[in-house]
Amino acid sequence: MAQRRHGRRRPRRFRRSFQQKKPRSVSFWIKLQDWILTLISKFLPKKALLRTGEIVPFYADQDSEVEFFPALFSADPSLAGRVPWVSLRGCEQPSTPKRVSRAQHYFGNNFAFIKRESRDVDLLAESQAKKLEFVLGKVLQDRPDELVYFGVIDDAWNLALAQASSILKKPLRIVLLDEDDIEAEDNDLIGIRSLGVPLKIVKSERAQQFHRNLAKWRARFKKICVLPDDFDDAVAALGYTGALHEIKAAQEAGETPIPDLVFVPVDSGAAFVGMEISRRLCGFDDLKLIGIITDESIRKSPSEFAAMAKETWQLLSPHFQTKRREDFNDKDFQVLKVGTTDADLPDLIRWTSRFMELEGVELEHELTGPAIRRTCEYLEENKVDGKTILFWNTYSGQKVFDLSGSEFAEIKDRIRRKKFVRRTG
């Protein structure tokens, strides 16, 4: 009889640990990974924050769409992990330029298109979302606990910031200055309060300064970030550095041709500057970009646009994989100005109302209405013929032409009396 070895016998479950195990099938690990991601997605926010040097993935169910990326990031995905950016547009895709049909005669013998940016993209207007994605992306790099904004009443950025705060789940406080006592006329305040954003209305600059000092004092105990007063700077221009990439993608999909001339209304100049950078990145050397200033209070010169473009390029160029140098000067920014007086307003309203009736587009009398009319006048004055024209409607506000109000009663009466109105088209 064989002699029994001393010591305890190794349990059966450990005897196979030294043997070569048969690998599990790949499908098992894929199913396990999908199960874990589905479980994690229930506890993570659907909006993903992209920070410099880090990409937080977007987890979603299998049936949901992928989070929207700016067109510039789609052309160069490496920028998404280097340029500070947040997602504010959900999975909405950019609008495609619409061919002008019934109002074609206003543009002469040219092929006219209109690109209308969406006015309601996941609660936030597209033109504002494009800028805030980069402005807030830079602000949120420091991971503040709370945001504070000091602005003026009846400003479109007030509601836009409240909507962005709701999307990003980031606490925000708003203090607005109302010196003219027009609080009852600002409908955006209802939307701000409905989103649960703390709102304070003050009547003097001294009172607003008190709240600024209060925010600085609170910043000693809590990580608070005071937002800039103006969002139309070089950082905001980054939002439009991929604008013409959208046109390029639509052209590759066979939806629209590459235009010869692009007209864009100019308010702050951020969109205008961003489009010029996008034109160069796309290689559209033959495309001509023209800005239209409709507000007499905007006194920016081409040299100021060039300076903003240089600053925006300095923010963007270090993140490219290959080094690229660009120089901007006054000649790169052609600007047309529109001087609309009170006497011209009835004629402008009649012209724009007719254009909206023909094409089914929404315009307003302060920015896009005068801009698109000035576009048609430019084509006639310079005898532009046989070109592809694109009018880029960057206006995403809620105020459009509405002649039902009592304040337009006198204007409507003057419109009916044709001797006061020059008929155009």
Order of alpha helices (4+ residues) and beta strands (2+ residues): alpha-alpha-beta-beta-alpha-beta-beta-beta-alpha-beta-alpha-beta-alpha-beta-alpha-beta-alpha-alpha-beta-alpha-beta-alpha-beta-alpha-alpha-beta-alpha
